Amino acid sequence: MPHDPVDLRSDTVTRPSPSMRRAIAEALVGDDVFEDDPTVKDLENLAAEITGQEAALFVPSGTMGNEVAILAHTQRGDEAIVEYDSHIYNYETAGAAVLSGVQLAPISTEKGWFSVEQLERVIRPSDVHEPVTKLVCLENTHNRKGGSVTPIEVMREIREFALSRGLRVHLDGARIFNASAASGIDVKEYCSLCDSTMFCLSKGLGAPIGSMLVGTHGFIKVARRYRKMLGGGMRQVGILAAAGIYALKNNIARLAEDHTRARRLAAALAEIPTLRIQPEEVETNIVVIDIAASGMTVEEVLLLLERKGVLVVPFGRTTVRAVTHLDIDDEDIERAIEVFREVFLKAVK
Ligand SMILES: Cc1ncc(COP(=O)(O)O)c(C=O)c1O
């Protein structure tokens, strides 16, 4: 019987396990727009507790969580500082501009985080001609930078600096639990350095849908209104919250396994001469592979891999991305390595 493909496109492709589905089926529900859904309340309390924050809000997606946070922290005409390769700058369809009326000021970085010196250079003086710098957005782990983990000292320095300049800090922590698994630093500590944090339940944690926004009671109250404005007020959504609770209770501790598998994949692929990859830079579950030296295009590579049952995504002109997750085991990784060898070792002959 043919195998299912080894799906390394993203950690968003996981499917709910039988026990998660049971939790979904058994969830108590109410109308969450009336704040009446007991399971959503349980999830929000659990998320606040795990992140050490006062309150939490369940949102349908990471994108909505980020955009709601920008709406809540800013006014039209403000400026928000972001990393050049960040999700907010690249993959939210200019949401900050359209929804918040905010201009984004991107800073290019090598690994996904900027220094206080870089930050200082882009902060606007108080001048009637210029926008008001209001918000600093961080991304940890950083998707386009191959799942890199922002060092906690960098975040501490940014926090201190932001406080001294009256700036708010929002963390796109879609994969903050991966950062924590890699660094050994509690998620509470990361969140304590930010005014708001968004994290995803539907990535490495394996829930089918949903993200959380956490922060102070005051921030979450404002965020709840903006979520409603964006159409993110959901009704008997406890069935999804139940999956989120299951994910937070069962799927955090195992994230380190995804990181081990990503390192195994990276180390094996690094031995293929036509692939360029820095295995020592693989800190979490994302592996970025440069295929330029193979002489093939990204499209050709995707097709060849897919024909042999391995799925990855294009990630730039000459790079593809592979992500490990809950539905990938050791055997899948060995199969993927074998397929890469077949495709790329053949290419040099
Ligand atoms: C760093 C980062 N932030 C935000 C998001 C958005 O999450 P969603 O796909 O749930 O909107 C993603 C999704 O890939 C991401 O990688």
The ligand as a MOL file (V3000), in Angstrom:
LIG
                    3D

  0  0  0     0  0            999 V3000
M  V30 BEGIN CTAB
M  V30 COUNTS 16 16 0 0 0
M  V30 BEGIN ATOM
M  V30 1 C 5.4600 33.8090 12.8180 0
M  V30 2 C 4.0270 33.6820 12.4230 0
M  V30 3 N 3.1510 34.5740 12.8690 0
M  V30 4 C 1.8530 34.5110 12.5520 0
M  V30 5 C 1.3640 33.4980 11.7660 0
M  V30 6 C -0.0910 33.5080 11.3860 0
M  V30 7 O -0.8220 32.4320 11.8330 0
M  V30 8 P -2.1850 32.0010 11.0810 0
M  V30 9 O -1.7600 31.1690 9.9190 0
M  V30 10 O -2.9150 31.2170 12.1500 0
M  V30 11 O -2.9010 33.2250 10.6990 0
M  V30 12 C 2.2540 32.5380 11.2720 0
M  V30 13 C 1.7480 31.4610 10.3900 0
M  V30 14 O 2.4630 30.7940 9.7120 0
M  V30 15 C 3.6220 32.6340 11.6000 0
M  V30 16 O 4.5280 31.7660 11.1200 0
M  V30 END ATOM
M  V30 BEGIN BOND
M  V30 1 1 1 2
M  V30 2 1 2 3
M  V30 3 2 2 15
M  V30 4 2 3 4
M  V30 5 1 4 5
M  V30 6 1 5 6
M  V30 7 2 5 12
M  V30 8 1 6 7
M  V30 9 1 7 8
M  V30 10 2 8 9
M  V30 11 1 8 10
M  V30 12 1 8 11
M  V30 13 1 12 13
M  V30 14 1 12 15
M  V30 15 2 13 14
M  V30 16 1 15 16
M  V30 END BOND
M  V30 END CTAB
M  END
